[in-house]
């Protein structure tokens, strides 16, 4: 058992992109990396075998709020944690549930102690505190667990954003106190990442990034972006945070985003990304490909018998035709959801792997600039 390790292996000379390796007790993760979101212990419509072989995922997410409510902690503990329960034996990151609780604006109450909320399943009332969220994540069993924070909406006025950030910082101290006085479960090391907040105010983001950097955690996250602010603003505050957060620790930009957002984030110094977009958009007929964006629902694909994407390394993308996938989508056949989701995830993992290779080769910037334009094309 050892705490998470991070090594920067290559840095790009023209941007702040870097290629590295995160080592956990469940294996090594090559960075930059995209993490598929497995909200309730599964990545929607995708089997764990497909995550291993087709998507080539190296780490997935679990959602604290959803897993706490169902199947519940007793079941997860009896199973030996989420790895044993769902059969995913590579690293897992669990979010703190904060984002879900705060998105239930009409069904929750925020206090200094924590957040009281109603279950979306049966209306039952629950309390999340920094302390019990650490305990819950210990029981779920993530290799990386996230601090309990408040994610302020965009836009937020300055006073709300400042009060929210200061609450997040007080909660973070309580998270670390609890985390550092409780043992790892299931025989491997768990690692706590704090989260930078501060909305879209430069002084608040600066203060929060400095506070988070001072915690000397094994890794750090940037939250509260990609919540509706202009994309230029997201890049501006990502860059500001990356300049303050230590270069010797992995940096995780939460909830981002489109393929081009990810490439720009890598250029700013981000190592880790997650987003529901590849699976959610896939289930709604939107495919990301190495040549651009496809709405597979469109009639133009009805007799296009070329494969979904021959530019990426994925057996499913290289096997099924656009015409067949369109047919499945139009027929509302479940297989269509799986093919589209697996393809989009495989594309995302291919993209960050390509970014890594170009960082190592020394031509990341020119490749990134070309890809950002190409990937946004509507085919």
C-alpha positions as CSV (number, residue, x, y, z in Angstrom):
1,X,0.0,0.0,0.0
2,X,1.4,3.4,-1.0
3,X,0.0,6.9,-1.5
4,X,-0.7,8.0,-5.0
5,X,2.5,8.9,-6.9
6,X,2.8,11.3,-9.9
7,X,5.7,11.7,-12.3
8,X,5.9,14.2,-15.1
9,X,7.7,12.4,-17.9
10,X,7.6,15.0,-20.7
11,X,6.7,18.7,-21.0
12,X,5.8,20.6,-24.1
13,X,8.0,23.5,-24.9
14,X,5.4,25.7,-26.5
15,X,2.5,25.1,-24.2
16,X,2.0,24.0,-20.6
17,X,1.0,20.5,-21.6
18,X,2.7,17.5,-20.0
19,X,2.7,13.8,-20.2
20,X,3.0,11.9,-17.0
21,X,2.1,8.8,-14.9
22,X,-0.2,8.5,-11.9
23,X,0.5,5.3,-9.8
24,X,-2.2,3.9,-7.5
25,X,-2.5,0.5,-5.8
26,X,-4.9,-0.5,-8.6
27,X,-2.5,0.3,-11.3
28,X,-0.8,3.1,-13.4
29,X,-2.6,5.8,-15.3
30,X,-0.9,7.5,-18.2
31,X,-1.7,11.2,-18.4
32,X,-3.3,13.2,-19.8
33,X,-6.3,11.0,-19.2
34,X,-10.1,11.0,-19.7
35,X,-12.2,9.2,-17.1
36,X,-15.5,7.7,-18.1
37,X,-18.3,8.5,-15.7
38,X,-19.8,5.5,-14.0
39,X,-22.5,7.3,-12.0
40,X,-24.3,4.4,-10.3
41,X,-21.4,1.9,-10.5
42,X,-21.7,1.5,-14.3
43,X,-20.9,3.6,-17.3
44,X,-24.3,3.8,-19.0
45,X,-24.9,1.2,-21.7
46,X,-21.3,0.0,-21.6
47,X,-20.0,-3.2,-20.0
48,X,-16.8,-3.4,-18.0
49,X,-15.4,-5.8,-20.6
50,X,-16.0,-3.1,-23.2
51,X,-14.3,-0.5,-21.0
52,X,-11.2,-2.7,-20.8
53,X,-11.0,-3.9,-24.4
54,X,-12.8,-1.3,-26.7
55,X,-12.6,1.9,-24.8
56,X,-9.2,1.1,-23.2
57,X,-10.2,3.1,-20.1
58,X,-7.6,3.3,-17.3
59,X,-9.8,4.8,-14.5
60,X,-13.5,5.4,-14.1
61,X,-15.7,7.5,-11.8
62,X,-18.3,6.5,-9.2
63,X,-20.8,8.9,-7.8
64,X,-21.1,9.2,-4.0
65,X,-24.6,10.6,-3.9
66,X,-26.1,7.9,-6.2
67,X,-24.2,5.0,-4.7
68,X,-25.0,6.1,-1.2
69,X,-28.7,6.0,-2.0
70,X,-28.6,2.9,-4.1
71,X,-27.4,0.1,-3.6
72,X,-26.3,1.6,-0.3
73,X,-23.3,1.4,1.9
74,X,-24.1,-2.0,3.6
75,X,-24.3,-3.7,0.2
76,X,-21.0,-2.1,-1.0
77,X,-19.2,-2.9,2.2
78,X,-20.5,-6.5,2.1
79,X,-19.2,-6.8,-1.5
80,X,-15.7,-5.5,-0.4
81,X,-16.1,-2.1,-2.1
82,X,-17.1,-0.9,-5.5
83,X,-14.2,-2.6,-7.3
84,X,-15.4,-6.0,-6.2
85,X,-19.1,-5.1,-6.6
86,X,-18.8,-4.0,-10.3
87,X,-15.8,-6.0,-11.4
88,X,-13.7,-3.0,-12.4
89,X,-10.2,-3.7,-11.1
90,X,-8.3,-0.6,-12.3
91,X,-8.4,2.7,-10.4
92,X,-11.7,4.4,-9.4
93,X,-12.3,8.0,-8.5
94,X,-15.3,8.9,-6.5
95,X,-16.8,12.4,-6.5
96,X,-18.1,13.8,-3.2
97,X,-21.7,14.0,-4.2
98,X,-21.5,17.8,-3.7
99,X,-22.4,18.7,-7.2
100,X,-25.5,16.4,-7.2
101,X,-26.7,17.7,-3.8
102,X,-26.3,21.3,-4.9
103,X,-28.0,20.7,-8.2
104,X,-31.1,19.7,-6.1
105,X,-31.6,23.4,-5.4
106,X,-35.3,22.9,-4.5
107,X,-34.7,19.9,-2.3
108,X,-31.8,20.7,-0.1
109,X,-30.8,23.1,2.7
110,X,-27.2,24.3,3.2
111,X,-25.8,24.9,6.6
112,X,-22.3,25.2,8.2
113,X,-22.7,21.6,9.3
114,X,-23.4,20.3,5.8
115,X,-26.2,19.8,3.3
116,X,-29.6,18.4,4.1
117,X,-31.2,16.9,1.0
118,X,-34.1,14.8,-0.2
119,X,-33.5,11.6,-2.2
120,X,-34.6,11.8,-5.8
121,X,-35.6,8.1,-5.4
122,X,-38.1,8.1,-2.5
123,X,-38.0,11.6,-1.0
124,X,-36.3,10.5,2.2
125,X,-34.1,13.2,3.9
126,X,-30.4,12.8,4.4
127,X,-27.5,14.9,5.7
128,X,-24.1,15.1,4.0
129,X,-21.3,16.6,6.1
130,X,-17.6,16.7,5.3
131,X,-17.0,14.0,7.9
132,X,-19.6,11.5,6.7
133,X,-18.8,12.1,3.0
134,X,-15.3,11.0,3.8
135,X,-16.6,7.9,5.6
136,X,-19.0,7.2,2.7
137,X,-16.2,7.4,0.1
138,X,-14.0,5.2,2.3
139,X,-16.8,2.6,2.2
140,X,-17.4,2.9,-1.6
141,X,-13.7,2.4,-2.0
142,X,-12.3,4.9,-4.5
143,X,-8.6,5.1,-5.0
144,X,-9.1,8.8,-5.3
145,X,-11.8,10.5,-3.2
146,X,-12.9,14.1,-3.6
147,X,-13.4,16.7,-0.9
148,X,-17.0,17.8,-0.1
149,X,-17.4,21.3,-1.6
150,X,-20.1,23.7,-2.7
151,X,-20.2,24.3,-6.4
152,X,-21.7,27.8,-6.9
153,X,-23.9,28.3,-10.0
154,X,-23.0,30.7,-12.8
155,X,-23.5,33.5,-12.6
156,X,-23.0,34.1,-8.8
157,X,-22.6,37.5,-7.3
158,X,-19.4,38.3,-5.5
159,X,-20.6,37.9,-2.0
160,X,-22.2,34.5,-2.7
161,X,-19.1,33.3,-4.5
162,X,-16.8,34.4,-1.6
163,X,-19.0,33.0,1.1
164,X,-19.3,29.7,-0.8
165,X,-15.5,29.5,-1.3
166,X,-14.9,30.1,2.4
167,X,-17.4,27.5,3.3
168,X,-15.7,25.0,0.9
169,X,-12.3,25.8,2.6
170,X,-13.7,25.3,6.1
171,X,-15.3,22.0,4.9
172,X,-12.0,21.0,3.4
173,X,-10.2,21.3,6.7
174,X,-12.9,19.0,8.2
175,X,-12.5,16.6,5.3
176,X,-8.8,16.3,5.9
177,X,-9.2,16.0,9.7
178,X,-11.6,13.1,9.2
179,X,-9.7,11.5,6.3
180,X,-6.4,11.6,8.2
181,X,-7.9,10.0,11.3
182,X,-9.6,7.1,9.6
183,X,-8.0,4.0,8.0
184,X,-8.0,2.9,4.4
185,X,-10.5,0.1,3.7
186,X,-10.1,-3.1,1.7
187,X,-6.3,-3.2,1.8
188,X,-5.3,-0.4,-0.6
189,X,-4.5,3.3,-0.2
190,X,-7.1,6.0,-0.8
191,X,-6.1,9.5,-1.7
192,X,-8.0,12.8,-1.0
193,X,-8.0,15.5,-3.6
194,X,-9.2,19.1,-2.6
195,X,-11.1,21.3,-5.0
196,X,-10.5,24.9,-6.1
197,X,-13.6,27.1,-6.2
198,X,-14.2,30.8,-6.4
199,X,-16.6,31.1,-9.4
200,X,-15.4,33.6,-12.0
201,X,-13.6,36.1,-9.8
202,X,-9.9,36.3,-10.2
203,X,-9.1,37.2,-6.6
204,X,-11.3,34.4,-5.3
205,X,-9.9,31.8,-7.7
206,X,-6.3,32.9,-6.8
207,X,-7.0,32.7,-3.0
208,X,-8.7,29.3,-3.4
209,X,-5.9,27.9,-5.6
210,X,-3.3,29.1,-3.1
211,X,-5.3,27.6,-0.2
212,X,-5.7,24.2,-2.0
213,X,-2.0,24.2,-3.0
214,X,-1.0,24.7,0.6
215,X,-2.8,21.5,1.7
216,X,0.0,19.4,0.0
217,X,-2.5,16.8,-1.2
218,X,-1.5,14.0,-3.5
219,X,-3.5,15.7,-6.3
220,X,-5.7,18.8,-6.8
221,X,-8.9,19.5,-8.6
222,X,-10.5,22.6,-10.2
223,X,-14.2,22.7,-9.8
224,X,-17.0,25.2,-10.5
225,X,-16.1,25.6,-14.2
226,X,-18.0,24.4,-17.3
227,X,-21.2,25.4,-15.4
228,X,-22.5,27.8,-18.1
229,X,-19.8,30.5,-18.2
230,X,-18.3,31.5,-21.6
231,X,-15.7,29.1,-22.8
232,X,-13.0,31.8,-22.9
233,X,-13.6,32.4,-19.2
234,X,-13.3,28.7,-18.4
235,X,-9.9,28.7,-20.1
236,X,-8.8,31.9,-18.3
237,X,-9.5,30.5,-14.9
238,X,-8.2,27.1,-15.7
239,X,-4.9,28.7,-16.7
240,X,-4.9,30.9,-13.5
241,X,-5.4,27.8,-11.3
242,X,-2.7,25.7,-13.1
243,X,-0.2,28.5,-12.6
244,X,-0.7,28.3,-8.8
245,X,-1.3,24.5,-8.2
246,X,2.0,22.6,-7.9
247,X,3.4,21.1,-11.0
248,X,4.5,18.1,-9.1
249,X,0.9,16.9,-8.5
250,X,-1.8,15.9,-11.0
251,X,-4.4,18.5,-11.9
252,X,-8.0,17.5,-12.5
253,X,-10.4,19.7,-14.3
254,X,-13.8,18.5,-13.2
255,X,-16.7,18.0,-15.6
256,X,-14.9,19.0,-18.8
257,X,-15.9,18.6,-21.6
258,X,-16.0,18.6,-25.4
259,X,-13.0,17.1,-27.2
260,X,-11.7,20.6,-28.1
261,X,-12.2,21.7,-24.5
262,X,-10.0,18.8,-23.4
263,X,-7.3,19.6,-25.9
264,X,-7.2,23.3,-24.7
265,X,-7.2,22.1,-21.1
266,X,-4.2,19.9,-21.8
267,X,-2.4,22.8,-23.3
268,X,-3.0,24.8,-20.1
269,X,-1.5,22.1,-17.9
270,X,-4.5,19.8,-17.0
271,X,-3.8,16.1,-16.5
272,X,-7.2,14.6,-15.7
273,X,-10.7,15.1,-17.2
274,X,-14.2,13.6,-16.8
275,X,-17.5,14.3,-18.4
276,X,-20.8,12.6,-19.2
277,X,-20.8,14.1,-22.7
278,X,-19.5,11.1,-24.7
279,X,-22.1,8.7,-23.3
280,X,-25.0,11.2,-23.0
281,X,-24.5,12.6,-26.4
282,X,-24.0,9.1,-27.8
283,X,-27.4,8.1,-26.5
284,X,-28.8,11.1,-28.3
285,X,-27.3,10.2,-31.7
286,X,-24.3,12.6,-31.5
287,X,-21.0,11.0,-32.4
288,X,-17.5,12.5,-31.9
289,X,-15.1,11.2,-34.6
290,X,-11.6,11.8,-35.7
291,X,-12.9,13.8,-38.7
292,X,-15.6,15.8,-36.9
293,X,-19.1,15.6,-35.3
294,X,-21.9,13.4,-36.7
295,X,-25.6,13.4,-36.0
296,X,-26.2,9.8,-36.9
297,X,-30.0,10.4,-36.9
298,X,-29.6,12.4,-40.2
299,X,-30.9,10.8,-43.4
300,X,-27.6,11.4,-45.1
301,X,-26.1,8.4,-43.2
302,X,-29.0,6.0,-44.3
303,X,-26.9,4.3,-46.9
304,X,-23.4,5.2,-45.8
305,X,-21.9,1.7,-45.3
306,X,-18.5,3.0,-44.3
307,X,-17.4,2.2,-40.7
308,X,-18.2,4.7,-37.9
309,X,-14.6,5.8,-37.6
310,X,-11.5,4.1,-39.1
311,X,-9.3,6.8,-37.7
312,X,-9.3,5.4,-34.1
313,X,-8.2,2.2,-32.6
314,X,-11.5,0.6,-31.5
315,X,-13.0,-2.7,-32.7
316,X,-16.6,-1.4,-32.5
317,X,-15.9,1.8,-34.3
318,X,-14.0,-0.1,-37.0
319,X,-16.7,-2.8,-37.4
320,X,-20.2,-1.3,-37.6
321,X,-21.3,1.0,-40.4
322,X,-22.9,4.4,-40.0
323,X,-25.9,3.1,-41.9
324,X,-26.4,0.2,-39.4
325,X,-25.9,2.4,-36.4
326,X,-28.5,4.9,-37.8
327,X,-30.9,2.0,-38.3
328,X,-30.5,0.9,-34.7
329,X,-31.0,4.5,-33.4
330,X,-34.1,5.0,-35.5
331,X,-35.5,1.6,-34.3
332,X,-34.7,2.6,-30.7
333,X,-32.7,-0.6,-30.4
334,X,-30.7,-0.8,-27.2
335,X,-27.6,-2.0,-29.1
336,X,-27.5,1.4,-30.8
337,X,-27.0,3.1,-27.4
338,X,-24.1,0.8,-26.6
339,X,-22.3,1.1,-30.0
340,X,-22.6,4.9,-29.9
341,X,-21.5,5.2,-26.2
342,X,-18.6,2.8,-26.7
343,X,-17.5,4.6,-29.8
344,X,-17.6,8.1,-28.2
345,X,-15.7,6.9,-25.1
346,X,-13.1,5.1,-27.3
347,X,-12.7,8.3,-29.3
348,X,-12.1,10.3,-26.1
349,X,-9.5,7.9,-24.9
350,X,-7.9,7.8,-28.3
351,X,-7.7,11.6,-28.3
352,X,-5.9,11.9,-25.0
353,X,-3.6,9.1,-26.0
354,X,-2.8,11.0,-29.2
355,X,-2.2,14.2,-27.2
356,X,0.2,12.3,-25.0
357,X,2.1,11.0,-28.0
358,X,2.4,14.5,-29.6
359,X,3.6,16.0,-26.3
360,X,6.3,13.3,-26.2
361,X,7.1,13.9,-29.9
362,X,7.4,17.7,-29.4
363,X,4.7,18.8,-31.9
364,X,1.7,19.0,-29.6
365,X,0.9,22.7,-30.3
366,X,0.6,22.4,-34.0
367,X,-1.3,19.1,-33.8
368,X,-3.7,20.5,-31.2
369,X,-4.4,23.7,-33.2
370,X,-5.2,21.5,-36.3
371,X,-7.4,19.1,-34.3
372,X,-9.4,21.7,-32.5
373,X,-10.6,23.0,-35.9
374,X,-11.1,19.5,-37.4
375,X,-13.0,18.0,-34.5
376,X,-15.6,20.8,-34.4
377,X,-16.6,20.3,-38.0
378,X,-20.2,19.1,-38.5
379,X,-20.1,16.2,-41.0
